[in-house]
Amino acid sequence: MTRSSIGAWLAAAAALCFASTAPAYDGPVEKKVFTLPTYTTVAGKPLRNVRVGYETYGKLNAAGDNAIFVPHFFTGSSHAAGKYKPTDAAPGYWDPIIGAGRPIDTDKYFVVSADALANLGTKDPNVTTTGPASVNPDTGKPYGMAFPVVSYRDSVQVHKALVDSLGVKKLHAVAGASGGSIQAMEWAAAYPDFVERVVHVIGPGFDITPYVIEMLDVWSLPIRLDPKWNNGDYYGKDEPVAGTAQALKIITITARAHGWAEKTFGYKWADPAKNPGVEVANAFAIEDALQKAGSARAASIDANSLLYTAKANQLYNLGDDVKKIKAKILFVPAESDLIFPPELSMRAAERYKAQGGVAEVAIIEGDGGHLDGVTSVAKQGEAIRAFLAK
């Protein structure tokens, strides 16, 4: 496997960052923290001291109506563009489309991105989130599995309080990929008079499919099978790193596609001297690379938060709330996506138009699978720019 192939894989499985031919967003990127003293979840459970990290790019206008909110994907964070310091290895994951003169133009728009509740990257100093790894103020110990179930609607409601605190009066758009696209649609349903546009990148439309509900369960299964998970009671003890590594490996292969695997790895062996046909333990390059990358990332992931984020995705079903949406919607599926195939976006677009809504579809061509919505979103950058201008 070439060095560039390894880099492409690591970008997808680990930080999900990538190099851009254009310079990175060159404004200052500062991580800030928003706190809600109290919050009651959609399911009616109270939480205290709810905190989420966020960052902004560009400036809010006097009318407070040029803001674009960017929620993040399953394994992502609020670091959508730019660098915290010049020596950072890579910019934020959507840097190619966020910045001065780019499709999400920070000379025109005030862009806000925030960490979701139960964010996986709780060990990252640039991530702030309230979730199962947080300390329960009533016990002084981490919540673990006693943390209440949170849906993506919960993250959206916390983020609404955040943008209100920043002086935002209306969102010009909400734009997100995968889990971020789900949150974007939740925004439009929960706050129909506040959200003017939705950019739904590599998303399922208006609900998760039963097939993906089970896929999310499979993603979570290795953690539950790891004895060190201990029903979520592992804080201060040996953590279920092995199970988390396997979960990340499964997430990555399902988020990719056949063409990507063939071009990146082919049928190469992990070790040229160890034929997989001779010993069961001898691996192919793709097995070895995904396992190593999963293991490298697992140390920075909170296992319980992965389970909670999977549940948030499983719970996504707008039902009749679709009828409340007033925003224009741009669906941006990826051609080779095996998780949310383009047909889901096209079906949702037709449904929305049938109820009198405005919807467009722009497909990202390529064989990178679901993750093309992160690594190749710039292929539909001009479609996004044009949509935001309408």
Beta strands, then each sheet from edge to edge (+ up, - down):
strand 1: 32-40
strand 2: 46-57
strand 3: 67-69
strand 4: 98-99
strand 5: 104-105
strand 6: 110-114
strand 7: 135-136
strand 8: 141-142
strand 9: 171-177
strand 10: 197-201
strand 11: 328-332
strand 12: 359-361
sheet 1: 1+ 2- 6+ 3+ 9+ 10+ 11+ 12+
sheet 2: 4+ 5+
sheet 3: 7+ 8-
end
